[in-house]
């Protein structure tokens, strides 16, 4: 607590907050933390807000982490990551994505894909550089762009377009200060995907305007309805201007292990390695052995994972259709970005009422930028029995809001 007579907002540390930090939600508590605090006051909350799989980590991955600890692998690794893990990542990129990268000079293992994102922003952006970013957007993008001195340049996406970025909208926001284009497919929070035809148009723009591209492919394995992801780095002229970011959190239920990676041309990786080292030295060593097991071990959990997600997606879709909530059907990830404008409430108040009165936790679209107002990000990461109960509560909430409007 601050000394008597001094408020929390007047401590020297608080008044010393940097201008960049103040630009991130004005340096104040976000809707995310406010809603989490409300949820902690109830014991019956069903959480549909998280972005981590509820399906357990495959046992062979857990066993590999345990064995690594038992074998004494508790010291630092090379800041670029275990050599054998980088080799496995290179094989994965070749096999799954049609991308050829040298494991020793063109791949860096990071402490989660989110650290890879931070590394990219810190190493690419100069003060005032603009980053093209689909809106609504995942909060870590805005934060890392601003903390690196960059400026988010938001490209609005729309429910009518299934929230897919449109090349014309991208080009209309390109200025002499535009340096980086961030592509996230499948997308968090909207669950949108970028089709190959769209990516080809975007690639032409990147070449025309000499942009660097960040391709965030973290959700690539969680796709539905026969959608096949394409990495923009495979398109003509794009490998040398693209940084591919990926990780293990979503596909392998490894959110707490904190292992991600980036793949990029060798000259960039040489320059990025020291900044990466400055952030966390290396990804946790035991977690790197677990990631190695994830890539080299059985992959059969993926089919069961997707099967469960499809069933849950369809349950949520059915409820939304029945009560008149509109949406773009998710083709990837595990969220609906659902339109709740018919409730008569703004998105934060709708979420606040949900958690306080109905024991449901999900997050307001406004948390993901101004284009998210009127929407919620709600995940289907719960057992079918729990999800059924949650959807019953949601129906009551929505109908009661409508009646009171």
QUIBEL-V370367 format. One line per field, one symbol per residue. psi: psi as a letter, one per 20 degrees, with the letter a starting at -180 (. if undefined). burial: + if it has 24 or more other ideal C-beta (glycine too) atoms within 12 Angstrom, else -. Layout:
# QUIBEL-V370367
psi->???
burial->???
This chain:
# QUIBEL-V370367
psi->qrqpiprhjjqhggijpqhghhinkkjrprhghghghhhiiqikppokiqkpqipqpphhgghhgghgghjjmjrqrphirpghghghgghghgghikpoqphhijppprmqhhhgggggghihprpiqqpppppqqphhggghgghjjropopoprqhhjkkppphhhghijpriiphppppopqqoiijqqorhgghgghghggggjlqqppookhjhinqrkjpoqpphiiqpjhgijpoppaaigghjlkgihmparqprqhhghghigghghhgjfrqpghhhhghghghiaqjihgghghgghgggghgggggghhijprrpppirblqpnqokhihiqrhghghghghhhikporqqhhhkrhiipirqoprlmqqhghhggghggggggghhgghi.
burial->-----------------------+------++-+++-++-----+++++++++++-++-+++-++--+----+---++++++-+++++++-++--++-+-+++--++++++++++++++++++++---+++++++++++++++++++++++++++++++--++++++-++--++---++++++++++++++++++--++-+++-++--+-++++++++++++++--+-+++++++--++-+++++++++++++++-+++++++++--++--++-+++-++-++++++++++++++-----++--++-+++-++-+++-++--+-+++++++++++++++++-+-+++++++++++--++++++++++++-++++++++++++----+--++-+++-++--+----
